[in-house]
Amino acid sequence: MIGTWLTRELGLEVPIFGAPMGGRAGGELAGQVTRAGGLGLLGAARYSTPEWIAAESAVAREIGGGPLGIGLMTWSLDADASLLEAALAEKPRVVSLSFGDPAPYVDRVHAAGALAVSQVNTVEDLRVVERAGVDLVIAQGGEAGGHTGRIGTLPLLQEVLDATSLPVLAAGGIGTGRGLAAVIAAGAVGAMIGTALLASPETIGPEYARRKLIEAGSADTVYTSIFDQARDQPWPARWGGRALSNDYTAKWHAKGADNETLAAAYDPADSNQGVVYAGEAAGLVTSERPAGDVVRAIAADAESLLRRTF
């Protein structure tokens, strides 16, 4: 299969990370990505618990039988670092410290024998995580689902590759072998995929989320903070979240409603009111497929394309 710095450093068969999607990427999804030859990352959101990390890590290892990755939100660690301690206790191979300055935590990650990884949304973010001493960066473009920046993946990836000597993964809008082949040809060492996995049966979260994603096209997303406001999630203002459009976003996005009003109108059990974070690769997801099949197909198609091209 495709060999890059990433596959050699981590002993992977394919240069793919499964995104640490909070509320969606638990042990079963992460384990199946690893079992398929990539590296699955647990999504430890702010509201996760140390007990959840321990339990889901055990599931991921039982399924994947290999290395484990765990993703954390750096800005939330600044108030409470207990999730980092819980993550490091699981001896992960990779810890993702994204959305904030990872400097206070990188040495602890290294001391635990893990690689420190950070997603970046601008070149300025890149400089921050370089100074912190991370081992790998992920250029996450605005096409990505969930919390992300505003620069498109391709412009951002080019900027980051030109600006750093660190290995770089690409994320945002990559849902097929064509996307993986494109970013590797550009110089990335692999890709992190999220939306492409969201219709897989191994995801956690509301049952309707898979159906809504399959029904959606790539134009059916919105970049918004209203779901954070409604759920009292204190994300820094610079990061909105890309989600599938629905009746709730049509009524409330960019309307200036206060948090109390948004919370009263929000219903996570209703598919027309609840949040389904997903990226602009939504149109590439047309059926419910096991995560391992998705990973293997993306890798195989990318290899075929790269062999044909080069």
Disulfide bonds with the S-S distance in Angstrom:
none
